[in-house]
Amino acid sequence: MTILGGTSVEQLTLDEIEYQRSLTPGTENVIHFNHAGSSLPTQGVLDTQLDYLTYEAAIGGYEASGQTQSTTNAVYDSIAELIGASRHEISRAEHATVAWNAAFWSLPMASGQRIVTADAEYGANAVAFLRAQERYGVTIEIVRSGSDGSVDLDAMEATLSGDVAVVALTHVPTNGGLINPAAEVGKMTTAAGVPYLLDACQSAGQIALDVTELGCDFLTATGRKFLRGPRGTGFLYVSENRLSGLVPDQPDHHGAPWVAADRYALRDDARRFEHWEFNHAAWHGLGAAVDHATLLGVDRIEATVQQRALELRDALHEHGFVTFDVGEHKCGIVTTVCPGKDPVEVKSALAEQSIHVSVTTPDSTWWDALRRDLSEMLRLSVHYITTRDEIDLAVDALVRIRDGA
Ligand SMILES: Cc1ncc(COP(=O)(O)O)c(C=O)c1O
């Protein structure tokens, strides 16, 4: 049992975890601590894609998409259900950055306005802010973290008076255990009437999301991480309240049908942000992954992930490793270092034992890295299919590498 937002939620049982592992072919080959990079898909997600590709090869791509329209549309419903939205508020995207940029660059900005963000904002988003600074003359205001490492809510509230073009927040940063208080920020942006763009790339699939509770106008996510979907998939949520005034920066004749020789008309739903072509097999695979998560219950996934991450941090601490994760309630991303060893070499040494971790570098989160004086770190990310045995194996391997044994 885990307490989430004041409510107790049952974790997945050991039998359920074993069953989920049996549905995941990769668990037979590797000890995967890279779910925050790209997770292991279920056989069902894999089969959905293979079946689609086989069908496409058999009859032709356009013909296959024509015959599978209802499945393609159902993926929007699946995503909408996952985040408490409606179908018309969901737009397909190739990955999170595409979704995020589609939303960001549709927002009107002018010289003198501010982009309000936080310390742990993701690199791609920060680059867009810098570009917007060059293009529009806006300024970037970074709300600093409070003592627990999450965005300081009083400082956030104080900054929302005046001319704010957008509040952009990363819910779960790439480089540590932090879960930012996204819903609290949402209450403030709603009260202030300011557009709120939430990067849920690392939270979708590991944390239960409800756009009404979050109070966000935009939410962006990727398929391949905690949702366990295919690479090259993602989505954008746009609240219907914001949609009508928004013009995509780069519309095409799918999102904005060319209705007369001199005129286009934007679609009236969030799909105005889409382009016509996409990988149908991957999109269907994403639908299967989302349905899988919904069926299991994302709140139970969240409870299980947080428990496994706690066990991993405890095991690391017990063996003398330091972790760099912040926030009162921490997520499934765990960061550490192997003293005296280059993280990239440690990653390779672990990979030789089929233990997969990643290395997080300061340039993904410069503001946070500079503030906390972080350099390269090992990132071990757990999921609900991670076992206690895998944690022990990974920590033992790290101890041997550290001690040169
Ligand atoms: C917090 C966060 N936001 C955005 C992204 C970008 O996601 P994508 O590579 O799917 O565009 C990442 C990728 O790691 C991320 O960690």
The ligand as an SDF file (V2000), in Angstrom:
LIG
                    3D

 16 16  0  0  0  0  0  0  0  0999 V2000
   11.4940   15.8500  -19.1280 C   0  0  0  0  0  0  0  0  0  0  0  0
   11.6120   15.5450  -20.5940 C   0  0  0  0  0  0  0  0  0  0  0  0
   10.9520   16.3030  -21.4770 N   0  0  0  0  0  0  0  0  0  0  0  0
   11.0280   16.0990  -22.7970 C   0  0  0  0  0  0  0  0  0  0  0  0
   11.8120   15.0860  -23.3000 C   0  0  0  0  0  0  0  0  0  0  0  0
   11.8960   14.9200  -24.7910 C   0  0  0  0  0  0  0  0  0  0  0  0
   11.2000   13.7750  -25.1920 O   0  0  0  0  0  0  0  0  0  0  0  0
   11.3070   13.2600  -26.6770 P   0  0  0  0  0  0  0  0  0  0  0  0
   12.7050   12.7340  -26.8400 O   0  0  0  0  0  0  0  0  0  0  0  0
   10.2740   12.1940  -26.7820 O   0  0  0  0  0  0  0  0  0  0  0  0
   11.0620   14.3890  -27.5690 O   0  0  0  0  0  0  0  0  0  0  0  0
   12.5330   14.2640  -22.4390 C   0  0  0  0  0  0  0  0  0  0  0  0
   13.3770   13.1960  -22.9690 C   0  0  0  0  0  0  0  0  0  0  0  0
   14.1320   12.5430  -22.2950 O   0  0  0  0  0  0  0  0  0  0  0  0
   12.4280   14.5050  -21.0430 C   0  0  0  0  0  0  0  0  0  0  0  0
   13.1120   13.7660  -20.1600 O   0  0  0  0  0  0  0  0  0  0  0  0
  1  2  1  0
  2  3  1  0
  2 15  2  0
  3  4  2  0
  4  5  1  0
  5  6  1  0
  5 12  2  0
  6  7  1  0
  7  8  1  0
  8  9  2  0
  8 10  1  0
  8 11  1  0
 12 13  1  0
 12 15  1  0
 13 14  2  0
 15 16  1  0
M  END
$$$$
